[in-house]
Amino acid sequence: MRAVTVIGAGFAGSEAAWAIAQRGVPARLVEMRPAKMTPAHQTGYCAELVCSNSFKSLSPTSPAGRLKIEMEQLGSLTVPIAKEHAVPAGEALAVDRELFAKAVSEAIARHPNIERIEEETTEVPSDGPTIIATGPLTSDALAQSISQITGQERLHFFDAVSPIVDAASIDYDKVFTSSRYDKGDPGYLNCPMDKEQYEAFVAAIREAERTPLHSFEDTRFFEGCVPLEELADRGLKTLSFGPMKPVGLTDPRTGRRPYAVLQLRPENAQKTMYSLVACQTRLKWGEQKRIFQMAPGLENAEFVRLGVIHRNTYLDSPRLLDATLQLRTRKDLFFAGQLTGVEGYLESAASGIIAGINAARLALGQEPVAPPPETVLGSLLCYISSYDHQPFPPMNASWGLLPHPEPMIKDKGARRAKQLESAISAMDEFARNLNERSKNGHS
């Protein structure tokens, strides 16, 4: 049986190799570290943590907690090891980073179906099955090879994303729907501000604490994605003459044009999520919540994700990948991890599990599968494979990705409970069917 090649031994690559090997298929795990290091890594360990040592909440009623449960149902390598090497962190799962990465590396080394190869991959293998899981710091040579296969315009090297809120948390009594001059589909929601509200908003931005740049990140910004705080620093009225300009907008409740508006744009066809237009930012996350909740209508906003501007290599996945994580133009080539547009350690690891399962199934002559969109993992893979706007913003697991109950349940607790119930049922059935298919040896 031909081995599956997995390029990159981070969270996604380690999980992918493990999922392949656990299904009796040989895996070649290729990693350039420690012979050649990235600007962010310090060791040659598999699944080395480069930023926080937290894997977010363990609560089974949170998206992060539910994702961990789903991963374990699918045979995760990293979640059980994380629990073995946990350090006190309240309800969150945090780990001793060195012991965790060492334990993952040792598990990989012990598995009889995994061969770890320490060398740099500069070109995508010409035939598969292959999984590319090299992360946001993919080497320049391999990134160029990926670009040649996917199209230069389909590979992003900069992540500039505005905050995204759950539509159900918006106060619709305080916002109005309109596009400037009533042109096109009036899909925008507008948070109107008077002069006092606007000036307080700008002052808060200027005074807020900002996230420092990493040593490997460029401080120059494209003019189209200048951070909100930098625009605010240019002058009190810069935002009101820029992305928050009220020209062409009339509040139907007052018949007047607001002093300024913060616009929200639908993030999906179901309009369960809205992004804050032109609000990409380096403000620290706590500051973002505090400041954006100053906008009328967003006082109780629940953030599906917060704004970021940082170095990140990732694919324009909705135009390239299926929910099975296969490249649409080459079915034996899979992508996993942050390259696909998922964000977070465990989101990356979870995508690696699915890529590994499907690469193994392909090697065994079986059909690839994808978790249902009602599950936390399935909703994330559905998002990265079908997002229908440009640019495509990376995403982590959240309630906002899961289908909203029909009819809409306004009470947040009841709505979350219904989503959770659907997620549990859907993943139980998916995992059960997957295990039965594996035992029976057919798709």
C-alpha positions as CSV (number, residue, x, y, z in Angstrom):
1,M,0.0,0.0,0.0
2,R,1.3,3.4,-0.9
3,A,2.1,5.8,2.0
4,V,0.3,9.1,2.4
5,T,2.7,12.0,2.6
6,V,2.0,14.7,5.2
7,I,4.0,17.9,4.9
8,G,4.3,19.8,8.2
9,A,4.4,18.4,11.8
10,G,2.4,21.1,13.5
11,F,-1.0,20.4,15.1
12,A,-2.7,19.7,11.8
13,G,0.0,17.6,10.3
14,S,0.5,15.5,13.5
15,E,-3.2,14.8,13.8
16,A,-3.4,14.0,10.0
17,A,-0.5,11.5,10.3
18,W,-2.0,9.9,13.4
19,A,-5.5,9.5,11.7
20,I,-3.9,7.9,8.7
21,A,-1.7,5.5,10.7
22,Q,-4.6,4.5,13.0
23,R,-6.4,3.3,9.9
24,G,-3.6,1.0,8.9
25,V,-2.2,3.2,6.2
26,P,1.5,4.1,6.3
27,A,2.2,7.9,6.7
28,R,5.3,9.8,5.9
29,L,5.4,12.9,8.1
30,V,7.8,15.4,6.6
31,E,9.0,18.4,8.7
32,M,12.0,20.7,8.1
33,R,12.5,21.5,11.7
34,P,14.9,21.4,13.5
35,A,17.3,21.4,10.5
36,K,15.6,24.6,9.3
37,M,13.6,26.7,11.7
38,T,10.8,29.2,11.1
39,P,11.0,32.7,12.7
40,A,8.5,31.6,15.4
41,H,9.5,28.0,16.4
42,Q,12.2,27.1,18.9
43,T,12.3,23.3,18.7
44,G,11.9,20.4,16.4
45,Y,9.0,18.9,18.4
46,C,5.7,18.1,16.7
47,A,2.8,20.4,17.6
48,E,5.0,23.0,19.1
49,L,3.0,25.9,20.6
50,V,4.3,29.2,19.3
51,C,1.9,31.6,21.1
52,S,-0.5,31.0,23.9
53,N,-0.5,27.7,25.8
54,S,-4.3,27.7,26.1
55,F,-6.7,25.6,24.1
56,K,-9.7,27.6,25.3
57,S,-12.7,26.4,27.2
58,L,-13.3,22.8,28.4
59,S,-17.0,23.5,29.0
60,P,-19.0,21.0,27.0
61,T,-21.6,23.7,26.3
62,S,-19.1,26.1,24.6
63,P,-18.0,25.8,20.9
64,A,-14.3,25.2,22.0
65,G,-15.3,22.6,24.5
66,R,-17.7,20.9,22.1
67,L,-15.0,20.8,19.4
68,K,-12.7,18.9,21.8
69,I,-15.4,16.3,22.4
70,E,-15.9,15.9,18.7
71,M,-12.2,15.6,18.1
72,E,-12.0,12.8,20.7
73,Q,-14.9,11.0,19.1
74,L,-12.9,11.0,15.9
75,G,-9.7,9.7,17.5
76,S,-7.7,12.8,18.3
77,L,-4.1,12.5,19.3
78,T,-3.6,16.0,20.7
79,V,-6.7,16.4,23.0
80,P,-6.0,13.4,25.3
81,I,-2.3,14.4,25.5
82,A,-3.3,18.0,26.3
83,K,-5.4,16.8,29.2
84,E,-2.5,14.7,30.5
85,H,-0.2,17.7,30.6
86,A,-2.7,20.3,31.7
87,V,-1.8,23.2,34.0
88,P,-4.3,25.2,36.1
89,A,-6.3,27.6,33.9
90,G,-9.9,27.7,35.4
91,E,-12.3,26.2,32.9
92,A,-9.9,26.5,30.1
93,L,-7.5,23.7,28.9
94,A,-3.9,25.0,29.1
95,V,-0.8,22.9,28.9
96,D,2.8,22.7,29.9
97,R,4.0,23.6,26.4
98,E,7.3,21.6,26.4
99,L,5.8,18.4,28.0
100,F,2.9,18.6,25.6
101,A,4.9,18.9,22.4
102,K,7.4,16.3,23.6
103,A,4.6,13.8,24.4
104,V,3.0,14.3,20.9
105,S,6.5,13.8,19.3
106,E,7.0,10.6,21.3
107,A,3.6,9.2,20.3
108,I,4.4,10.0,16.6
109,A,7.8,8.3,16.9
110,R,6.4,5.2,18.5
111,H,3.7,4.6,15.9
112,P,4.7,1.7,13.6
113,N,2.8,3.2,10.7
114,I,4.4,6.7,10.8
115,E,7.8,7.5,9.4
116,R,9.1,11.0,10.3
117,I,11.4,12.6,7.8
118,E,13.4,15.7,8.7
119,E,13.8,17.7,5.5
120,E,12.4,20.8,3.8
121,T,9.8,20.4,1.1
122,T,10.2,23.0,-1.6
123,E,7.7,21.6,-4.1
124,V,4.2,20.0,-3.8
125,P,4.6,16.4,-4.7
126,S,3.3,15.8,-8.3
127,D,1.1,12.9,-7.3
128,G,-0.5,11.8,-4.0
129,P,-2.1,11.1,-1.8
130,T,-0.6,14.2,0.0
131,I,-1.6,16.5,2.8
132,I,-0.1,20.0,3.1
133,A,-0.3,21.3,6.6
134,T,2.6,23.7,6.8
135,G,0.8,26.5,8.6
136,P,1.0,30.3,8.4
137,L,4.8,30.4,8.2
138,T,5.0,28.2,5.1
139,S,8.4,28.5,3.5
140,D,8.7,30.8,0.5
141,A,9.7,28.0,-1.9
142,L,6.7,25.8,-0.9
143,A,4.4,28.7,-1.0
144,Q,5.5,29.5,-4.5
145,S,4.8,25.9,-5.5
146,I,1.4,26.0,-3.9
147,S,0.7,29.2,-5.8
148,Q,1.5,27.5,-9.1
149,I,-1.0,24.7,-8.4
150,T,-3.8,26.9,-7.0
151,G,-3.3,30.2,-8.8
152,Q,-1.2,33.1,-7.5
153,E,-4.3,35.1,-6.6
154,R,-5.6,32.2,-4.4
155,L,-2.9,32.4,-1.8
156,H,-3.0,35.1,0.8
157,F,0.1,36.3,2.7
158,F,-1.6,38.8,5.0
159,D,-4.6,38.4,7.3
160,A,-6.5,41.6,7.8
161,V,-9.9,40.8,9.2
162,S,-12.6,42.9,10.8
163,P,-14.6,41.7,13.8
164,I,-17.6,39.5,13.1
165,V,-20.7,39.5,15.4
166,D,-23.5,37.0,15.9
167,A,-26.6,38.4,14.1
168,A,-28.8,37.3,17.0
169,S,-27.0,39.6,19.4
170,I,-27.6,42.8,17.5
171,D,-30.2,45.3,18.8
172,Y,-32.3,45.8,15.7
173,D,-34.3,48.6,17.3
174,K,-31.2,50.8,17.2
175,V,-29.8,50.0,13.7
176,F,-31.3,50.5,10.3
177,T,-30.9,48.7,7.0
178,S,-29.7,50.6,4.0
179,S,-27.0,50.9,1.3
180,R,-25.6,54.3,0.4
181,Y,-28.0,56.2,-1.9
182,D,-30.2,53.0,-1.8
183,K,-28.0,51.5,-4.4
184,G,-28.0,47.7,-4.8
185,D,-29.3,45.2,-2.2
186,P,-29.9,47.1,1.1
187,G,-28.1,44.4,3.0
188,Y,-26.0,46.7,5.2
189,L,-26.9,47.3,8.8
190,N,-26.0,50.8,10.0
191,C,-25.2,51.8,13.6
192,P,-25.9,55.5,13.6
193,M,-23.8,57.8,15.8
194,D,-24.2,61.5,16.7
195,K,-21.2,63.8,17.1
196,E,-20.8,63.0,20.8
197,Q,-21.0,59.3,20.3
198,Y,-18.5,59.4,17.4
199,E,-15.9,61.5,19.2
200,A,-16.1,59.2,22.3
201,F,-15.6,56.2,20.0
202,V,-12.6,57.7,18.3
203,A,-11.1,58.8,21.7
204,A,-11.5,55.2,23.0
205,I,-9.7,53.8,19.9
206,R,-6.8,56.2,20.3
207,E,-6.4,55.4,24.0
208,A,-6.8,51.6,23.7
209,E,-4.0,49.1,24.2
210,R,-2.6,47.6,21.0
211,T,-1.1,44.2,20.2
212,P,2.6,44.4,19.4
213,L,4.0,43.2,16.1
214,H,5.9,39.9,16.0
215,S,9.6,40.3,14.9
216,F,8.8,38.6,11.6
217,E,5.9,40.8,10.6
218,D,6.2,43.9,8.3
219,T,5.0,47.2,9.8
220,R,3.9,48.5,6.4
221,F,0.2,48.1,5.6
222,F,-1.7,48.1,2.4
223,E,-3.8,51.3,2.2
224,G,-6.9,49.1,1.7
225,C,-6.3,47.4,5.1
226,V,-4.9,50.1,7.3
227,P,-5.8,49.4,11.0
228,L,-8.7,51.3,12.4
229,E,-6.5,52.8,15.2
230,E,-4.0,54.1,12.6
231,L,-6.8,55.9,10.8
232,A,-8.0,57.3,14.1
233,D,-4.5,58.6,14.9
234,R,-4.5,60.6,11.6
235,G,-7.2,62.9,12.9
236,L,-10.5,63.2,14.7
237,K,-12.5,63.3,11.5
238,T,-10.5,60.7,9.4
239,L,-13.0,57.9,10.1
240,S,-16.1,60.0,9.6
241,F,-14.7,61.0,6.1
242,G,-13.5,57.4,5.5
243,P,-15.1,54.1,6.4
244,M,-17.6,55.6,8.8
245,K,-18.8,58.4,6.4
246,P,-22.6,58.8,6.6
247,V,-23.0,60.2,3.0
248,G,-25.9,58.6,1.2
249,L,-27.4,57.2,4.3
250,T,-30.6,58.4,5.9
251,D,-32.0,57.0,9.2
252,P,-35.6,56.3,8.4
253,R,-36.6,56.8,12.0
254,T,-35.3,60.4,12.1
255,G,-35.3,61.3,8.5
256,R,-31.8,62.7,8.9
257,R,-28.3,61.7,8.1
258,P,-26.3,60.5,11.1
259,Y,-23.0,62.2,12.0
260,A,-21.2,58.9,11.4
261,V,-22.1,55.3,10.9
262,L,-20.5,52.0,11.7
263,Q,-21.7,49.6,9.0
264,L,-22.2,45.9,9.3
265,R,-22.2,43.6,6.2
266,P,-23.7,40.0,6.1
267,E,-21.0,37.3,6.3
268,N,-23.1,34.5,5.0
269,A,-26.3,33.9,2.9
270,Q,-28.3,33.0,6.0
271,K,-27.3,36.4,7.6
272,T,-26.4,34.7,10.9
273,M,-23.2,36.7,11.1
274,Y,-22.2,40.3,10.3
275,S,-18.8,41.8,9.9
276,L,-17.9,45.3,11.0
277,V,-16.9,47.1,7.7
278,A,-13.3,48.3,7.5
279,C,-12.7,47.7,11.2
280,Q,-9.5,45.5,10.8
281,T,-7.4,46.3,13.9
282,R,-4.5,45.5,16.1
283,L,-6.3,46.5,19.3
284,K,-6.2,43.9,22.0
285,W,-9.2,41.7,22.0
286,G,-10.6,43.0,25.3
287,E,-10.3,46.5,24.1
288,Q,-12.1,45.6,20.8
289,K,-15.1,44.3,22.7
290,R,-15.3,47.3,24.9
291,I,-15.0,49.8,22.1
292,F,-17.2,48.2,19.5
293,Q,-19.9,47.7,22.1
294,M,-20.0,51.5,22.3
295,A,-21.8,51.6,18.9
296,P,-25.6,51.9,19.0
297,G,-27.1,48.4,18.5
298,L,-23.9,46.5,19.5
299,E,-24.1,47.1,23.3
300,N,-24.6,43.3,23.8
301,A,-22.8,42.1,20.7
302,E,-21.4,38.6,20.8
303,F,-18.3,38.4,18.8
304,V,-17.9,35.3,16.5
305,R,-14.3,36.5,16.0
306,L,-12.3,39.6,16.7
307,G,-10.2,41.7,14.4
308,V,-6.6,40.9,13.4
309,I,-3.9,42.1,11.2
310,H,-0.9,39.8,11.0
311,R,1.3,37.7,8.8
312,N,-0.6,34.7,7.7
313,T,-0.3,32.4,4.7
314,Y,-3.6,30.8,3.8
315,L,-5.6,29.7,0.8
316,D,-8.7,31.2,-0.8
317,S,-10.3,28.0,0.3
318,P,-14.0,28.6,-0.7
319,R,-12.7,28.8,-4.3
320,L,-10.4,25.8,-4.0
321,L,-11.4,23.2,-1.4
322,D,-14.3,20.9,-0.7
323,A,-15.5,20.3,2.9
324,T,-13.5,17.0,2.7
325,L,-10.4,19.3,2.4
326,Q,-9.5,18.0,-1.0
327,L,-8.4,20.4,-3.7
328,R,-11.2,20.4,-6.3
329,T,-8.8,20.2,-9.2
330,R,-6.7,17.4,-7.8
331,K,-8.6,15.0,-5.5
332,D,-5.4,13.3,-4.1
333,L,-4.1,16.6,-2.7
334,F,-5.5,17.7,0.7
335,F,-4.8,20.8,2.8
336,A,-5.2,21.1,6.6
337,G,-4.6,23.6,9.4
338,Q,-4.3,27.3,9.1
339,L,-3.4,27.1,5.4
340,T,-7.1,26.4,4.9
341,G,-8.4,29.5,6.8
342,V,-9.2,27.9,10.2
343,E,-7.7,29.7,13.2
344,G,-6.7,28.3,16.5
345,Y,-4.6,25.3,17.7
346,L,-7.4,22.9,18.0
347,E,-9.3,24.1,14.9
348,S,-6.1,23.4,13.0
349,A,-5.7,20.0,14.7
350,A,-9.4,19.1,14.0
351,S,-9.0,19.9,10.3
352,G,-5.9,17.6,10.3
353,I,-8.0,14.8,11.6
354,I,-10.5,15.1,8.7
355,A,-7.8,15.5,6.1
356,G,-6.0,12.4,7.6
357,I,-9.2,10.3,7.7
358,N,-10.0,11.2,4.1
359,A,-6.5,10.7,2.7
360,A,-6.5,7.2,4.4
361,R,-9.9,6.5,2.9
362,L,-8.7,7.5,-0.5
363,A,-5.7,5.2,-0.1
364,L,-8.1,2.4,0.9
365,G,-10.4,3.0,-2.1
366,Q,-13.2,4.6,0.0
367,E,-15.1,7.8,-0.5
368,P,-14.1,10.9,1.5
369,V,-16.5,12.2,4.1
370,A,-17.2,15.5,5.9
371,P,-18.9,16.1,9.3
372,P,-22.4,17.5,9.0
373,P,-22.7,21.3,9.2
374,E,-24.8,20.9,12.5
375,T,-21.5,19.9,14.2
376,V,-18.9,22.4,15.4
377,L,-16.2,20.9,13.2
378,G,-18.6,20.4,10.3
379,S,-19.8,24.0,10.5
380,L,-16.2,25.2,10.3
381,L,-15.3,23.1,7.3
382,C,-18.6,24.2,5.6
383,Y,-17.6,27.8,6.2
384,I,-14.1,27.5,4.7
385,S,-15.3,25.6,1.7
386,S,-18.4,27.7,0.9
387,Y,-17.9,31.3,2.1
388,D,-19.4,33.4,-0.6
389,H,-17.8,36.9,-0.2
390,Q,-14.4,38.5,-0.9
391,P,-12.0,38.7,0.8
392,F,-12.2,35.4,2.6
393,P,-11.5,35.9,6.4
394,P,-10.1,33.0,8.5
395,M,-12.3,31.7,11.3
396,N,-12.3,29.8,14.5
397,A,-15.0,27.6,16.0
398,S,-18.1,29.6,17.1
399,W,-21.8,29.5,17.6
400,G,-22.3,31.9,14.7
401,L,-21.2,29.2,12.2
402,L,-23.7,26.7,13.4
403,P,-27.1,26.8,11.6
404,H,-29.6,28.9,13.5
405,P,-32.8,27.0,14.6
406,E,-35.9,27.6,12.4
407,P,-37.9,29.4,13.3
408,M,-35.4,31.8,15.0
409,I,-35.3,31.5,18.8
410,K,-34.7,34.9,20.3
411,D,-33.7,33.8,23.7
412,K,-29.9,33.2,23.6
413,G,-29.8,30.4,26.1
414,A,-32.6,28.4,24.4
415,R,-31.0,29.0,21.0
416,R,-27.6,27.8,22.1
417,A,-29.3,24.7,23.8
418,K,-31.0,23.8,20.5
419,Q,-27.8,24.2,18.5
420,L,-25.9,22.1,21.0
421,E,-28.5,19.4,20.9
422,S,-28.3,19.2,17.1
423,A,-24.5,19.2,17.2
424,I,-24.3,16.3,19.7
425,S,-26.8,14.2,17.7
426,A,-25.2,14.9,14.4
427,M,-21.6,14.1,15.5
428,D,-22.8,10.9,17.4
429,E,-24.3,9.6,14.1
430,F,-21.3,10.7,12.0
431,A,-18.7,9.1,14.3
432,R,-20.8,5.9,14.6
433,N,-21.2,5.6,10.8
434,L,-17.5,6.4,10.3
435,N,-16.4,3.7,12.7
436,E,-18.8,1.2,11.1
437,R,-17.5,2.0,7.6
438,S,-13.9,1.5,8.8
439,K,-14.7,-1.8,10.4
440,N,-16.6,-3.1,7.3
441,G,-13.9,-1.8,5.0
442,H,-16.3,0.0,2.6
443,S,-17.5,3.6,2.1
